[in-house]
Amino acid sequence: MFLVKYFKASFQFSTLLTHFDEKFTKLWTYFIVLSLIALFPMNFLIQRQEGFRLDFIEQDFLEATPTWVLPSDCSIQVNRLMCDNPTKTTLMHLDMTYIFNGTASDIDLSKKQLILTFDRVIYTDGKGAQMTGSYRGFDETFNFNTYNLMDSAEQKDAILNFARNLEASFSRYTILYAVLTNTMVSILVQFAFVLLLGAVLQLFRFGYQSFPNYFDGLKFIILSMGLPSVIGFVVGIFIPSFGSVFYQLTMGLTIMIVMLKYGRTCLK
């Protein structure tokens, strides 16, 4: 398989400047694979930390604390909303409607809603999209009647904790969003870095009668990414935020060392 072939060639520094006949399509595939390898530690950390916080509920409660009286016969426990009677309670806060003890029939995609059903939490953004979560964010029982009996200061802390727990219930969406965002942004940054290195590489042409053009230089740079990706991966395992830094730093050093040591023998 060409990926294995390229990976082996990446460590044969004396011949890195002899692969200008390779196809760009295969090399760009190799570039994406190596970028994903270097990004794995950070994406794994994002998964462990359950993605980025969206703050689409908590931020509203920070801006203004709701003055709610919650249905006193309800509580959230064991990943379920438990209510003693089927009465539905609808409350408003800012521009969002909160429906407690609701059902899927309450969904209105034209409105911003948070619907708490028996076993699911449903969010609609008012623009036709929705996402569904469980009550997995609630590690402890949240008793609505206990909340109603708290003083205002206690209620403020309790409702913020309630908001964080609700947002955590949608963690599978936030994890996916965070991983995709990190991956796409990082690959675009790496792509731009490769293009920049290609331009810098052309500065070495002085003193050579024959020197690879810009696009052949990109082939050499991509093929040089084997060792940097491994180093970025290893460093990222221990310090995820530094993985990409060492990845890029090692790429630049590898290209410079290969050019200085083998450029004269490989390029006439």
C-alpha positions as CSV (number, residue, x, y, z in Angstrom):
1,M,0.0,0.0,0.0
2,F,1.3,3.4,-0.9
3,L,0.9,4.8,2.6
4,V,3.2,2.2,4.0
5,K,5.7,2.9,1.2
6,Y,5.6,6.6,1.8
7,F,6.0,6.2,5.6
8,K,9.1,4.0,5.1
9,A,10.5,6.5,2.6
10,S,9.9,9.3,5.1
11,F,12.7,7.9,7.3
12,Q,15.2,7.4,4.4
13,F,16.5,10.9,4.6
14,S,19.2,10.4,2.0
15,T,16.7,9.7,-0.7
16,L,13.9,12.1,0.2
17,L,14.8,14.4,-2.6
18,T,14.4,11.7,-5.3
19,H,10.6,11.2,-5.2
20,F,9.4,14.0,-7.5
21,D,7.6,11.6,-9.8
22,E,5.0,10.6,-7.1
23,K,1.4,11.5,-7.7
24,F,0.0,14.5,-5.8
25,T,-3.3,12.8,-5.0
26,K,-1.6,10.0,-3.1
27,L,0.8,12.5,-1.3
28,W,-2.1,14.6,-0.2
29,T,-3.8,11.5,1.2
30,Y,-0.6,10.7,3.0
31,F,-0.5,14.3,4.3
32,I,-4.1,14.0,5.8
33,V,-3.3,10.6,7.4
34,L,-0.2,11.9,9.1
35,S,-2.0,15.0,10.2
36,L,-4.7,12.9,11.8
37,I,-2.0,10.8,13.6
38,A,-0.4,13.9,15.0
39,L,-3.9,15.2,16.0
40,F,-5.0,12.1,17.7
41,P,-3.8,12.9,21.3
42,M,-5.6,16.3,21.2
43,N,-8.8,14.8,19.8
44,F,-8.6,12.0,22.4
45,L,-8.3,14.7,25.2
46,I,-11.3,16.5,23.8
47,Q,-13.3,13.2,23.9
48,R,-12.3,12.6,27.5
49,Q,-13.2,16.2,28.5
50,E,-16.5,15.8,26.6
51,G,-15.9,18.5,24.0
52,F,-16.3,22.2,24.2
53,R,-18.9,23.9,26.4
54,L,-21.6,25.3,24.3
55,D,-23.1,27.5,27.1
56,F,-26.4,27.8,25.3
57,I,-28.3,27.3,28.5
58,E,-25.9,28.4,31.3
59,Q,-25.1,31.7,29.5
60,D,-28.8,32.6,29.5
61,F,-29.0,31.9,33.3
62,L,-25.8,34.0,33.9
63,E,-27.3,36.9,32.0
64,A,-30.5,36.7,34.1
65,T,-31.5,34.3,36.8
66,P,-35.0,32.9,36.1
67,T,-37.7,33.5,38.7
68,W,-39.3,30.1,38.3
69,V,-41.4,27.9,40.5
70,L,-40.7,24.4,39.2
71,P,-43.2,21.6,39.4
72,S,-42.8,20.5,43.0
73,D,-43.7,16.9,42.3
74,C,-40.8,16.3,39.9
75,S,-37.2,15.4,40.2
76,I,-34.4,14.2,38.0
77,Q,-32.8,10.9,39.2
78,V,-31.4,7.8,37.7
79,N,-31.3,9.4,34.2
80,R,-35.0,10.0,34.3
81,L,-37.4,12.8,35.0
82,M,-39.8,11.5,37.7
83,C,-43.1,13.2,38.2
84,D,-46.0,12.2,40.4
85,N,-48.6,13.3,37.8
86,P,-48.6,13.9,34.1
87,T,-49.1,17.6,34.3
88,K,-47.0,19.6,31.8
89,T,-45.3,22.8,33.0
90,T,-44.2,25.5,30.5
91,L,-41.8,28.3,31.6
92,M,-40.1,31.0,29.7
93,H,-36.6,32.5,30.1
94,L,-35.3,35.1,27.7
95,D,-36.1,33.8,24.2
96,M,-36.3,30.1,25.1
97,T,-39.3,28.0,26.2
98,Y,-38.7,25.3,28.8
99,I,-41.3,22.5,28.9
100,F,-41.1,20.2,31.9
101,N,-42.7,16.7,31.7
102,G,-43.3,17.3,28.0
103,T,-43.4,14.8,25.1
104,A,-42.2,14.6,21.6
105,S,-45.5,16.1,20.4
106,D,-44.5,19.4,22.0
107,I,-41.6,19.9,19.5
108,D,-42.0,23.1,17.5
109,L,-38.9,23.6,15.2
110,S,-39.8,27.2,14.7
111,K,-39.2,28.0,18.4
112,K,-36.3,27.8,20.7
113,Q,-37.3,25.1,23.2
114,L,-35.9,22.8,25.8
115,I,-38.3,19.9,26.4
116,L,-37.7,17.6,29.3
117,T,-39.5,14.3,28.7
118,F,-39.4,11.2,30.9
119,D,-36.1,9.9,29.5
120,R,-34.9,12.5,27.0
121,V,-34.0,16.2,26.7
122,I,-34.9,17.8,23.4
123,Y,-33.5,21.1,22.2
124,T,-34.7,23.0,19.2
125,D,-32.9,26.1,18.0
126,G,-35.9,27.8,16.3
127,K,-34.3,27.4,12.9
128,G,-35.5,24.0,12.0
129,A,-32.7,22.0,13.8
130,Q,-33.0,19.9,17.0
131,M,-30.8,17.6,19.1
132,T,-31.7,15.0,21.6
133,G,-29.8,14.0,24.8
134,S,-30.3,11.9,27.9
135,Y,-30.0,13.0,31.5
136,R,-26.5,11.7,31.7
137,G,-25.2,15.0,32.9
138,F,-27.1,14.6,36.2
139,D,-24.8,12.7,38.6
140,E,-26.9,13.6,41.6
141,T,-30.7,13.9,42.1
142,F,-32.1,17.3,41.3
143,N,-35.3,17.7,43.3
144,F,-37.5,20.5,42.0
145,N,-39.4,21.1,45.3
146,T,-36.1,21.5,47.2
147,Y,-35.1,24.1,44.6
148,N,-38.4,26.0,45.2
149,L,-37.7,26.2,48.9
150,M,-34.2,27.6,48.6
151,D,-33.4,31.3,49.1
152,S,-32.5,33.5,46.1
153,A,-28.7,33.0,46.5
154,E,-29.0,29.3,46.7
155,Q,-31.4,29.2,43.8
156,K,-28.9,31.1,41.6
157,D,-26.2,28.5,42.3
158,A,-28.6,25.6,41.9
159,I,-30.0,26.8,38.6
160,L,-26.5,27.3,37.2
161,N,-25.6,23.8,38.2
162,F,-28.9,22.6,36.6
163,A,-28.0,24.4,33.4
164,R,-24.5,22.8,33.3
165,N,-26.0,19.4,33.9
166,L,-28.5,19.9,31.0
167,E,-25.7,20.9,28.7
168,A,-23.7,17.9,29.7
169,S,-26.6,15.8,28.7
170,F,-25.9,16.8,25.0
171,S,-22.2,15.8,25.3
172,R,-22.2,13.4,22.4
173,Y,-23.0,16.4,20.1
174,T,-20.4,18.7,21.7
175,I,-17.8,16.0,21.5
176,L,-18.5,15.5,17.8
177,Y,-18.5,19.2,17.1
178,A,-15.3,19.8,19.1
179,V,-13.4,16.9,17.4
180,L,-14.5,17.9,13.9
181,T,-13.7,21.6,14.5
182,N,-10.3,20.8,15.9
183,T,-9.5,18.4,13.1
184,M,-10.6,20.7,10.3
185,V,-8.9,23.8,11.7
186,S,-5.7,22.0,12.4
187,I,-5.5,20.3,9.0
188,L,-6.1,23.7,7.3
189,V,-3.3,25.2,9.5
190,Q,-1.0,22.3,8.6
191,F,-1.9,22.7,4.9
192,A,-1.0,26.4,5.0
193,F,2.2,25.6,6.8
194,V,3.2,23.2,4.1
195,L,2.5,25.8,1.4
196,L,4.6,28.3,3.3
197,L,7.5,25.8,3.7
198,G,7.2,25.2,-0.1
199,A,7.9,28.9,-0.6
200,V,10.7,29.0,1.9
201,L,12.3,25.9,0.2
202,Q,12.7,27.8,-3.0
203,L,15.3,30.0,-1.3
204,F,17.6,27.0,-1.4
205,R,17.7,27.1,-5.2
206,F,20.6,29.6,-5.2
207,G,23.8,27.6,-5.9
208,Y,22.1,24.8,-7.7
209,Q,21.9,24.4,-11.4
210,S,18.9,22.1,-11.2
211,F,16.4,22.6,-8.4
212,P,12.8,21.2,-7.9
213,N,10.0,23.7,-8.7
214,Y,7.5,24.8,-6.1
215,F,5.1,21.8,-6.6
216,D,7.9,19.2,-6.6
217,G,9.1,20.9,-3.4
218,L,5.7,20.3,-1.9
219,K,6.1,16.6,-2.7
220,F,9.4,16.6,-0.8
221,I,7.9,18.4,2.2
222,I,4.9,16.1,2.5
223,L,7.1,13.1,2.2
224,S,9.3,14.5,5.0
225,M,6.4,14.4,7.5
226,G,6.8,10.9,8.8
227,L,9.2,11.6,11.6
228,P,7.5,14.9,12.6
229,S,4.1,13.2,12.8
230,V,5.5,10.4,15.1
231,I,7.2,13.0,17.3
232,G,4.1,15.1,17.4
233,F,2.0,12.1,18.4
234,V,4.4,11.0,21.2
235,V,4.7,14.5,22.6
236,G,0.9,14.9,22.3
237,I,0.3,11.8,24.4
238,F,2.1,13.5,27.4
239,I,1.3,17.2,26.6
240,P,-1.5,17.4,24.0
241,S,-1.3,21.1,23.5
242,F,2.3,20.9,22.5
243,G,1.9,18.1,20.0
244,S,1.2,20.3,17.0
245,V,4.0,22.7,18.0
246,F,6.6,19.9,18.0
247,Y,5.1,18.5,14.8
248,Q,5.6,21.8,12.9
249,L,9.0,22.5,14.5
250,T,10.3,19.0,13.6
251,M,9.0,19.4,10.0
252,G,11.0,22.6,9.5
253,L,14.1,21.1,11.1
254,T,13.8,17.9,9.0
255,I,13.6,19.8,5.7
256,M,16.5,22.1,6.6
257,I,18.7,19.2,7.7
258,V,17.9,17.1,4.6
259,M,18.6,20.0,2.3
260,L,21.9,20.9,3.9
261,K,23.2,17.4,4.2
262,Y,21.8,15.7,1.1
263,G,20.9,18.5,-1.2
264,R,24.3,18.6,-3.0
265,T,24.4,14.9,-3.6
266,C,20.7,14.5,-4.7
267,L,20.4,17.8,-6.7
268,K,22.9,18.7,-9.4
